[in-house]
Amino acid sequence: MRIVLFIWIVFNAGLSLAQQDALFSQYSYNQFVLNPAYAGSRNSFSGIVFHRSQWVGIKDAPSVESFSLHSPINKTSLAYGINVSSERIGPSTNSAAALSLAYHIKFKNARLSFALRGGVYHAIFDKNLLTFKETNDVFNVGGRESALIPNFDFGTYFYSKRFFIGGSITHLTNEKLEFSGYPSANKLFIKPHIYLHSGYVFDLGQSLKLKPTFLLKLTESSMPNVDVGFNFLFYEKFWLGASVRNTSSINFLSEWNITDYFRIGYAYDYSINKLVEYTTGSHEVFIGFDFTISNKTKKMVSPRYL
């Protein structure tokens, strides 16, 4: 149970600082998880089921599941989306559910969208999973604490057939979670996170394309998180790529477009910091679908690119 106590120490140290959003390696294949303004950009009824197991081999390490779908609203410039997610790390479980509404401005060969996402954030803290060195510690009382708060995100996204650049801010209202069983001085602040992401698709030949991507994640009291990747598309069907996240991991990415409407993806993160001594790496998998809304509507952006 030592790792449980370790994770708890890290978690408790951040109570008066900030709660971090989950990491994602396959952001270039699942941009809606970062930016609500991505809703409707695939010009289809699009959805993804996603799972991430982080730091496999370390007990009670983070694990994330999410489901999302989004679609344009026919004959309008609007789009909607739904996100549901759950993250477990040590004694805590954080769940969220939200609705997004996006507005797309059409240009000749590109579009610009703005979106607001609103919902709820639910945190559960299970004190029964903690191990205390001192059995008479004031916090060693067992039980579960929970808190429910509103949550709002904003995003903007500019895209063409081969290029995208977007920015978003999550947790706009800077809400704080208060657990009744702990002193009022200890509060878990859900601090705003800023995401900037971009990419472009180059032709390297008749059957090969290259998509370099960039992601910057900023939040108070934490070092900037930078992810730079290169993805190759073979025969308009199979993506294979790699990215580097700061000095923490090298990530190997893949996506297979089985049909025009169905795709699957897998990613493996190899730690390049001190965690490599304790973990065999992190894994992500997803299943995605894209259903055409109308046979009369031509797709502006190929789902295989963005």
Stockholm file with secondary structure:
# STOCKHOLM 1.0

chainA/1-306         MRIVLFIWIVFNAGLSLAQQDALFSQYSYNQFVLNPAYAGSRNSFSGIVFHRSQWVGIKDAPSVESFSLHSPINKTSLAYGINVSSERIGPSTNSAAALSLAYHIKFKNARLSFALRGGVYHAIFDKNLLTFKETNDVFNVGGRESALIPNFDFGTYFYSKRFFIGGSITHLTNEKLEFSGYPSANKLFIKPHIYLHSGYVFDLGQSLKLKPTFLLKLTESSMPNVDVGFNFLFYEKFWLGASVRNTSSINFLSEWNITDYFRIGYAYDYSINKLVEYTTGSHEVFIGFDFTISNKTKKMVSPRYL
#=GR chainA/1-306 SS CHHHHHHHHHHHHTTTSCCCCCCCSCGGGCGGGTCGGGTTTTSSEEEEEEEEEEEETSTTCCEEEEEEEEEECTTSSEEEEEEEEEEEETTEEEEEEEEEEEEEEECSSCEEEEEEEEEEEEEEEEGGGCCCSSTTCTTCCCCEEEEEEEEEEEEEEEECSSEEEEEEEECTTCCEECCTTSCTTCCEECCCEEEEEEEECEEEETTEEEEEEEEEEEETTSCCEEEEEEEEEETTTEEEEEEEETTTEEEEEEEEECSSSEEEEEEEEEECSGGGGTCCEEEEEEEEEEECSCTTSCCSSCTTTC
#=GC SS_cons         CHHHHHHHHHHHHTTTSCCCCCCCSCGGGCGGGTCGGGTTTTSSEEEEEEEEEEEETSTTCCEEEEEEEEEECTTSSEEEEEEEEEEEETTEEEEEEEEEEEEEEECSSCEEEEEEEEEEEEEEEEGGGCCCSSTTCTTCCCCEEEEEEEEEEEEEEEECSSEEEEEEEECTTCCEECCTTSCTTCCEECCCEEEEEEEECEEEETTEEEEEEEEEEEETTSCCEEEEEEEEEETTTEEEEEEEETTTEEEEEEEEECSSSEEEEEEEEEECSGGGGTCCEEEEEEEEEEECSCTTSCCSSCTTTC
//
